[in-house]
Amino acid sequence: MFYENFKSLCDNNGTTVTAVLKKLNISTSKGTAWKNGSVPNGEVLSRLASYFNVSTDYLLGKDTKDVRNPATEDDIKFALFNGADGITDEMYEEVKAFAAFVKQREQQKGKK
């Protein structure tokens, strides 16, 4: 159950298991062990939960609901533009396209 939840969180965040392990300085052999049914120790489990902003119980499959509360488009517009008044759909789409561009550029940097 742990590995499936971990892999799903990686997929949902547009990353890979290997990338998360590397970012958190966890050996890839641990990832292989988890895939084969092992579970990380408390300290590593806590780091993973913090990274994904979920509970350790969620990672372990004891709590089936993902407790993260995704922001609404209005929340995002408010945060980006210091208020949502006067923000057109075109403006919002342009910001989202730029954010996608920056994310892709950073991912490409990591591959070099």
N, C-alpha and C positions, 0 to 999 in steps of 0.2 A: 504493500500500500504506500509506503513512504516514497519509493522511487517513482511510482506513477504520479504522485502528487508533485514531487520535485520536478519531474520532466514536464508535466503539464504547466507548471508555473514558468519554467524556462520558455516553453513554446509560446505561452500567452504574453510573455514579455519580449518576444522577438529575439531571444538569445538561445544559446545552446548550453547543454550540461557542461561541456568542456570549458566554455567561456566563463561560466559562473565559477567553476572550480578554480580556474586560473585567477580570476579577479579576487577571490577570497583566499588565495594561497593554500588550496586544498589539493592534494595529489590526485591525479586522474585514476590511480589505482583504487582510491576510496570510492570514486564514482562507479567503477567496475564492480566493486564489492557490494555497493548499494543496489546496483542493477540485479545482482545475484541474490538479493534478499537481506543483506546486512542493513543495519540502521546506524546512522551517525551517533557519536557520543553527545552528551548534553551540551557541551560548549560549541561544537560544530553545528549541532541542530539549532541552537540559539542564534548563531551567526547567520545561518540560512534563513531562519524565520525573519530576522531583522532585515536582511537583504531584500526579501520579497514582501515585507510588511504584512506578514501573516502570523498566526499563532503556531507554536510548536505542535499543539494538538492538531491543527489543520494539516501540517506536514505529515504527521504520523497517522492521519486518517481517523483520529478520534473525534474530530469535529468536522462534519462534512460541509459546513458552510464557510465560504471564503468571506472573511470579515471585513475585507477592504470595501470601502464605499467609493465607487467610481464617481468622479466629478461629472456633473451635467455640463452640457454645452454652455449654458448660462453662467455656471461657476467659472468655466475656463475663460469665457469672454470677459467676465468681471475681473478676473485675475490678470489677464493679459492687457486689458485696456483701461484698467482702473475704473471700471464701471461698464455696463453693457449698453448704455444709451448711445444711440447713433452708430452702432456697429452693424455694418451690412453683412450679409452672407458672403459677399465677394471678399470683403476684408478678412473675415474669419477663415475662409478657404485659402487665401493667400498666406496667412500666418501658418496654417496647418501644412501647406505645401513646403514652406520654408523649413519648418521643424522637421519634416520628413527628409528634406535634402540634407540638413545638418546631421541628422541621425545616420543617414546612409554614408555621408562623408567620414564620420567618426568610425563607423564600422570598417570602412575601407582602410583607414589609417591603421587599425588593429591588425589587418591582414598583411601589412607590409613588414 
